[in-house]
Amino acid sequence: MPIIVPESVFDKYYDVIDSTFDIFGVKCKLVSISKREEIIFTPDNNNPNRNSVNVHRNGGGTVNRGNVTIKETEVLTDIILKVYWDQKQWVGVTSGIQVPDGSIQTIGFMKDLPLVLKAKQLIIHDGIKEFKEIRFERAGEHIPMGLRQNRYFGCLWKRV
């Protein structure tokens, strides 16, 4: 005989878990790269400053192509995440996983997942950014979490 769980149980669960983001959530910034084209008439100065085959690899910058200059800029997007620094507190991760030292786990809302997947990096804890900016890159894929696994996700991040 199947057990029918009333929808109010799930609503209450989501209310409680959502309130933990107000208490334990940290304001972070997602770093995405935006490319803009500017039409500028300049002499041919497309020679790289560095002796490198791929100028874009080290820090981006601007590159002239004909009369068009392509500029890469960082776009910062605010997001609230629960951050776990200690591997013993990580949720939904087996003990056999190998991650670099200094890695973290974040838990966020599934509605923010497309922004996280597009982001190049994550700046943790906007409140301490004036003392030290700590950047991370995503390590692996996201993990759906919670009842029904459709409202929350977890991600592992490695230090940059």
Secondary structure, 3 states (H helix, E strand, C coil): CCCCCCHHHHHHHHHHHHHHHHHHCEEEEEEEEEEEEEECCCCCCCCCCCCCCCHHHCCCCEEEECCEEEEEEEEEEEEEEEEECCHHHCCCCCCCCCCCCCCEEEEEEHHHHHHHHHCCEEEECHHHCCCCCEEEEECCCCEEECHHHCCEEEEEEEEC
